[in-house]
């Protein structure tokens, strides 16, 4: 049996193997969530809802068909946090880490799987990348727990309860899991700007991309000069950081503009700013909210849907088409309008293959989400179209925000959302190569002919 499994893995592409491992992790998570003592006494959860919770946790989405605070015990909270770690850090990264703890050698096959799971282009330095990811995530979560824990002492009667909520909040925010044990997300902290700022920082650290964090760490704590030259950030880090910051600012401003005469009417400037700022930050992939987002107007909800569709950065805990894909699309449109074929930025030139890849991912994601909305408008026709669009974009971006329709979805609707969450976690690149395999180059060409476009 083991020999057959190894032979099957050897014949599969890295993307197919990664998908298989994530499916296995979901199965394992379902078993964990079905253990005795995971649920509160006299609470029964239907099997489909357990599977939904497992998929949501592994994909670090946060959409939930049950109230976690009213369904799971303290033991259940730790099980969910464990699953969030597997989903956020990545199956291959954690598997490699435990493999290294046992003193085993990381072979070429394992390195190729890590490369596929974290969207890397080179095999060199992958084991070091895994070590850095594990150390950074654990360090960030511990610091977040300590900050939240001492601050939550004024909200909870005992230090045990305060630090339990602190640990869950830190893990959920850092992994962009979007789950909570307050029963109301961060609505109880709508007036606590300190909690909101710490949460935004944790969400950003998880969603901006592990390579970016590693480079920033090297710049701050390593050598800022390489010989006679200053430390140079990679093009990936520059584009990712600028795009991430640009989307955050754009989302904040557009929410303030659209809600100035609506939800923000009668509120102070700082209330309006923090409501807009937090909701813009959480659309990257955070999933936590300081208000009922269904109170926003239609234009705001559509903008938030687009922001969730874009999602987080590559090689991070988030989903969506990713920030770099969005950035490359904008750069391509800008240069095409100017009549230039080659895209140059920061004294570097982008590969045409990357531009083509970004366009393919965006088109496929649009078709997939449109199809999901169309199907759910039939299976769950009791909901408004904007509610379905918001739910679909939230699932694909592994965000976890909802207008409150998740618990009332039909079985068909839940299946569609689970598929979107799963694809959002493994990434569209891996999804594309599941049905294909390795890149193939032809050794012949036909005569080229132009066609009329536009």
Secondary structure as the mmCIF struct_conf table of DSSP 4:
data_model
#
loop_
_struct_conf.conf_type_id
_struct_conf.id
_struct_conf.beg_label_comp_id
_struct_conf.beg_label_asym_id
_struct_conf.beg_label_seq_id
_struct_conf.end_label_comp_id
_struct_conf.end_label_asym_id
_struct_conf.end_label_seq_id
HELX_RH_AL_P HELX_RH_AL_P1 UNK A 2 UNK A 11
BEND BEND1 UNK A 12 UNK A 12
HELX_RH_AL_P HELX_RH_AL_P2 UNK A 14 UNK A 32
TURN_TY1_P TURN_TY1_P1 UNK A 33 UNK A 34
BEND BEND2 UNK A 35 UNK A 35
TURN_TY1_P TURN_TY1_P2 UNK A 36 UNK A 37
BEND BEND3 UNK A 38 UNK A 38
STRN STRN1 UNK A 39 UNK A 39
HELX_LH_PP_P HELX_LH_PP_P1 UNK A 40 UNK A 40
TURN_TY1_P TURN_TY1_P3 UNK A 41 UNK A 42
HELX_RH_AL_P HELX_RH_AL_P3 UNK A 47 UNK A 58
TURN_TY1_P TURN_TY1_P4 UNK A 59 UNK A 60
BEND BEND4 UNK A 65 UNK A 66
HELX_RH_AL_P HELX_RH_AL_P4 UNK A 68 UNK A 71
STRN STRN2 UNK A 72 UNK A 72
HELX_RH_AL_P HELX_RH_AL_P5 UNK A 74 UNK A 89
HELX_RH_AL_P HELX_RH_AL_P6 UNK A 91 UNK A 101
TURN_TY1_P TURN_TY1_P5 UNK A 102 UNK A 103
HELX_RH_AL_P HELX_RH_AL_P7 UNK A 108 UNK A 117
TURN_TY1_P TURN_TY1_P6 UNK A 118 UNK A 119
BEND BEND5 UNK A 121 UNK A 121
BEND BEND6 UNK A 123 UNK A 123
TURN_TY1_P TURN_TY1_P7 UNK A 124 UNK A 125
HELX_RH_AL_P HELX_RH_AL_P8 UNK A 126 UNK A 152
TURN_TY1_P TURN_TY1_P8 UNK A 153 UNK A 155
BEND BEND7 UNK A 156 UNK A 158
HELX_RH_AL_P HELX_RH_AL_P9 UNK A 159 UNK A 174
TURN_TY1_P TURN_TY1_P9 UNK A 175 UNK A 176
BEND BEND8 UNK A 181 UNK A 184
TURN_TY1_P TURN_TY1_P10 UNK A 185 UNK A 186
HELX_RH_3T_P HELX_RH_3T_P1 UNK A 187 UNK A 189
TURN_TY1_P TURN_TY1_P11 UNK A 190 UNK A 191
HELX_RH_AL_P HELX_RH_AL_P10 UNK A 193 UNK A 207
BEND BEND9 UNK A 208 UNK A 208
HELX_RH_AL_P HELX_RH_AL_P11 UNK A 210 UNK A 221
BEND BEND10 UNK A 222 UNK A 222
BEND BEND11 UNK A 224 UNK A 224
STRN STRN3 UNK A 225 UNK A 226
TURN_TY1_P TURN_TY1_P12 UNK A 227 UNK A 228
STRN STRN4 UNK A 229 UNK A 230
HELX_RH_AL_P HELX_RH_AL_P12 UNK A 235 UNK A 259
TURN_TY1_P TURN_TY1_P13 UNK A 260 UNK A 266
HELX_RH_AL_P HELX_RH_AL_P13 UNK A 269 UNK A 282
TURN_TY1_P TURN_TY1_P14 UNK A 283 UNK A 286
BEND BEND12 UNK A 290 UNK A 291
HELX_RH_3T_P HELX_RH_3T_P2 UNK A 293 UNK A 295
BEND BEND13 UNK A 296 UNK A 296
HELX_RH_AL_P HELX_RH_AL_P14 UNK A 298 UNK A 310
BEND BEND14 UNK A 312 UNK A 312
TURN_TY1_P TURN_TY1_P15 UNK A 314 UNK A 315
BEND BEND15 UNK A 316 UNK A 317
BEND BEND16 UNK A 320 UNK A 321
HELX_RH_AL_P HELX_RH_AL_P15 UNK A 323 UNK A 337
TURN_TY1_P TURN_TY1_P16 UNK A 338 UNK A 339
BEND BEND17 UNK A 341 UNK A 342
STRN STRN5 UNK A 344 UNK A 345
TURN_TY1_P TURN_TY1_P17 UNK A 346 UNK A 347
STRN STRN6 UNK A 348 UNK A 349
HELX_RH_AL_P HELX_RH_AL_P16 UNK A 352 UNK A 379
TURN_TY1_P TURN_TY1_P18 UNK A 380 UNK A 382
BEND BEND18 UNK A 383 UNK A 383
HELX_RH_AL_P HELX_RH_AL_P17 UNK A 385 UNK A 396
TURN_TY1_P TURN_TY1_P19 UNK A 397 UNK A 398
BEND BEND19 UNK A 403 UNK A 404
HELX_RH_3T_P HELX_RH_3T_P3 UNK A 406 UNK A 408
HELX_RH_AL_P HELX_RH_AL_P18 UNK A 411 UNK A 426
HELX_RH_AL_P HELX_RH_AL_P19 UNK A 428 UNK A 435
BEND BEND20 UNK A 436 UNK A 436
BEND BEND21 UNK A 438 UNK A 438
BEND BEND22 UNK A 443 UNK A 443
HELX_LH_PP_P HELX_LH_PP_P2 UNK A 446 UNK A 448
#
